Amino acid sequence: MRDMVGAMTKPVFIHAGAHRTGSSSFQMCLARNRAGLEANGYDLAYPGRDGVPGGALRLKLPGPRHGARRVPDFAASLRAHLAELSPDPDRALILSEENIPGRMIHFYDGQFFPASARRLESLAAALEAPPAHLLYVLRPYDQLFVSAYRKRAEDNPVTPFAQLVPHFLAMDRGWPELVAEFRDILKPRRLTVLDYAARGDSRSLLARLVPDLSEAALDEPLEAVNVSATDAALIELQSRYGAGESLSREDWKAVLARHAGDRTARGVAAFSETEQQALRTRYTHDLERVAALDGVVFG
């Protein structure tokens, strides 16, 4: 038990996403630089989605249906899991996982990460000490909702985008509320928030997360990770899902590859100019609110 507790009071550096801001590419950067990072005293924890090598993180946190009484159980399980990934109390941990606040599926109901508080409470209890640094990248709402919809449409039958637009426009909250939860619940010693346009490449983001790496020779991954499907590919996929097909991974990849060169926009997911402007105005206002939050380093 002593080793487990010691492991979780070590310095922890968290890249928490957000979704659709190049998180898989960042995790590929961690994988590509694993040998050098480990040699410098850093253990790594990230998921293996999208074929990222060495991804062993299995983040299990509460969903909307779980109450406060379940937080200790989730925390204990996650604490043990992180201790397996980084058992030495003298080594720091770099953790990257965009699902920390929750899943994007709730956007379709006009809910912006409804279980985030319980999830962050569980993570805070698992870590047992404030993270050394938490970094979060924000994406404009119009881009985020379109990208989230397109990603889900790759693997699941989806409601037509136009029917979901009212929920996106009436989202119950946004980035300022979520960033405030990161600050107030996890209490990181440093909390950095970036606009997606200022993200830079993945190795620069890693050096920003872990300042001691600013002089390290980090490699940028050459592989394109989690590339979005074209409209033509999504139309075929939705047609086949609608017909009741369940595609193998090989068949799914074949559909994406067959239509990869067809970049013609076919209106699979698009806001009107008025809708887009409303979301962009809200995002601009919310960036100002985030920048004004005490304890947040913005930009």
Buried (B, 14 or more C-beta within 10 A) or exposed (E): EEEBEBBBEBBBBBBBBBBBBBBBBBBBBBBBBBEBBEEBEBBBBBBBBBEBEEBEBEBEBBBBEBEEEBBEEBBBBBBEBBBEBBEBBEBBBBBBBBBBBBBBEBBBEBBBBBBBBBBBBBBBBBBBEBBBBBBBBBBBBBBBBBBBBBBBBBEEBBEEBEEBBEBBBEBEBBBBBBBBBBBEBBBBEBBBBBBBEEBEBBBBBBBBBBEEBEEBEBEBBEEEBBEBBBBBBBBBBBEBBEEEEEBEEEEBEEBBEEBEEEEEEEEBBBBEEEBBEBBBEBBEEBBEBBBEBEBBEBE
